[in-house]
Amino acid sequence: TIAVLREAGWTVDEFKRDSGSLGDGLGAKVSAFVDGLYARDAVKAFARQLDDQRPALVHVHELYPLISPWVLPECSRRGIPVVMSVYDYRLTCPTHNHFHGGQVCLRCTDEGEWACVRQNCRSSLPESAAFALRNTVARQAGLFTRHVDCFITPTPFSANWLVQRAGVAAHQVRVLPCMIDIPEAPVPDPAQGRYLAFAGRFVLEKGAAVAVAAARQAGVPLWLAGDRHQSLDGLHSDDQVRYLVTQSREELATFYRGARAFVMPSIWFETFGIVVGEAMSHGIPVLASRIGALAETTVDNQTGLLFEPGNVDALAQLMRRLWDDPELTRRLGRGGREHILKHSSRQAHQTTLLAIYDEVLSARVPRH
């Protein structure tokens, strides 16, 4: 975001904090809890920066735990409009992902944030209480709904979620697809790929186990890649299923380009799915769960094929179908590449972002 703004001639001042500075242990957790409720030092420093720089607009990304949403009223007091990018479900779920006990969870939106404590979502009652409290305070004080002029989400699904679940007015939300670093050329022929690919964390909500079971049933090779922080402990490769770690973006790109199709079997509400866009940018078709934003980022029968989340049989059938149909693989691969070029290129991102800024600065996106 900063890069494309500077390319467009904007001057960008940054205000950031790194939660890596907290360290480990009880003291770090206590500090994160306190700052999440009200980060006094950060709020004061932010206010000073506003007074010194007098920005035309403030664009907010993640505020927890070291900045806290109490910086937002400081903008309102100075008449500075605020745009906020929302990439997760932090406004409606204390643990940000609406996933608990192996399934989608909406208890905090239906029953209130203290459901997070009742079901101990953080596997620690003090932590669960801390997360629930900071969400409750922010919601009841209207820190987001009263002090953000425009919310930016990566997909219509996420935009509708804010309206239906977070009390945000529809006219205050705009959609800006995630920007993808698009390679100059797609793979020559995705049908020559040697495996089906999965990239992401090997955790329950990402559905890696669903992909493995489906691949074994379909009798097709599946490679699963985690990033350099991923542990492969307890994960065993064999002739059909292979686990690996990509150490750089270049290695990840090579991984995509060796695949016949990309599999995104999530069983929770993804808000975009960056890996889906990355795979499509290389001309690789996608098999994705019909859930959350994945049903939008993967256009059924145009950029890939959709299946019901968690349905091993359905995914196995689609795996086999693509594996045995080179022309379908090529057509979907072309469609995915064209989709990403249109919606997620650097130029498209810059154009849409600047149009949103223009609306906000022209006061055409009024507050409540």
C-alpha angles and dihedrals in degrees: 000000000000092000096052091046092053090047087056091053100260122142109229124196116192130217111184144153128197116222087203086078090068094076123199137298138052095308091057092050092049091049091049090050094051094045091046089059096042122343097203098182093045093048092051092047091048092050090052091051091050090053093046098045102028094204121204090225140004120222112199127200123167116354103177133128108354103031104033126200090270087091088072097072087053088065092048092051090057096043092245114148118233130216117189128196112214114199100162141020098273092129093059105023124051090212091043101231110070090227126124137151093009096305145072111286126201098167095115093055092043101038105018133264094291088077082080088065096042092056094032095231094184093049086240120082095212091051093044090051092048093051092046092049096052092049091048093050093048093048097045092046090049090229093158104028094046101039107036117082097192133013118208119206129179096231141023088246090061091044092053089047092059091050097045100036109022102043094245117151113246093233090059096062129083129179120232115171116224114268114247125204096235119205117232093245135019123235110287093238124359089194087073091062114127099215147009112258137220122181125183143064115328093234132129098254093053090061098228090147090055090054092049093049092047093048092052091049092048093045095232129130117258126192119194120199127196124184126255091278093056120109118218093196110139094010114114126195123212138170093292107029121045128185121201143159125234112214098195144015088259091057090047091052090051088050092054093047093054093057131096091207139353122237123212105178100166119162096197134066104281111196094211118329108230092199090059091056092045093052092048091049087064091051094257117143119232135226106201141172115256093237136109116335093341088082086062103038089050109052107209113246091357107066098005145322129283130216135180112274114263094010104134094180093053093047092047090054092051092047091053092044093055093041091055098040112065094175093053089049091052094046094050091044091055090047092052093050091050091048094053093045089054101043110021108034120123091251094048090049093049094047094050094043093052090048089054091050090050091053093050095045090048089052092238089132099061124197124238 
